[in-house]
Amino acid sequence: MRTTPPSTTRSSIASASGALSCSIRQSCSRSSTVWQTRHPDTQAQDRRIEFILAALRELDDALRANGGGLIVLYGNPADLVPKLANELRVDAVFANHDYEPVAIERDECVRERLAEAGRQWLTFKDQVIFERAEVLTGQSKPFTVFTPFAGLQKPAFNPPNWVFPPAWTVLYVLMAISVWRVWKRDGASTAIVLWVVQLLFNAAWMWLFFGLHRPALALADIVILLVLIVALTFVFWRRDRWAGILLVPYVAWVAFAAVLNYTLRQLNPAF
């Protein structure tokens, strides 16, 4: 049970905010707003500021009609909020979540200053319908990847997401060493041109599958890519055996990716 009246404060606050709604359910409350600029009216041409000012005036009118009023302060919230909380002898400050990096840092400073004085800093969602932690998967876990691919039905042999970055990193390193060995031996040649062409098809697959969401076109692309890589492997082998051997993992991975592409298309015809 609270023995002293709480105060509601934020750099901006609307009459429908979660913080205000919670505070007015207490036995006694005071409402305040802190502006970090001295003359917010000069920014009224900004539609966001215009909306906030209108909401604050409406809130102030409602509070005055009930014998209260809105406390308006100008300056650094980290200094003013704890000072006001001390003057009003409150035991808690209610505020709404802010999501910008600067605002998060500011609110953390306010929280720390209030905690030093033994006061609570209670925040509520305001600008969003659902916050990140409230959007959960079917396993009641937070989403970690917000892409259409994350929601696709996948086959049992689909690797976990963390496998792809290191796998492609290793493959690109092997590809670079392979082409370097051939370049060192022959310089610019038909083999190098073929290597560049397959690289273009490689990049095109990413664009077709993840960018355009066209798995059928991506499948056609990756089949052509696989043929090119197999041909490139033989061409490199004839010039430098190690150059050809280094491409074998690339052939195997792209063959696997082609099967995965086909299966994903079959399982997700609407993708």
Secondary structure, DSSP 8 states (H G I E B T S, - for coil): --SS--EE--SS--TT-HHHHHHTTSSS-EEEEEESSS-GGGGTTSHHHHHHHHHHHHHHHHHHHTT--EEEEES-HHHHHHHHHHHHT-SEEEEE---SHHHHHHHHHHHHHHHHTT-EEEEE--S-SS-GGG-B-TTS-B-S--SGGGGS---TT---GGGHHHHHHHHHHHHHHHHHHHHHHH-S-HHHHHHHHHHHHHHHHHIIIIIS--HHHHHHHHHHHHHHHHHHHHHHHHH-HHHHHTTHHHHHHHHHHHHHHHHHHHH-TT-
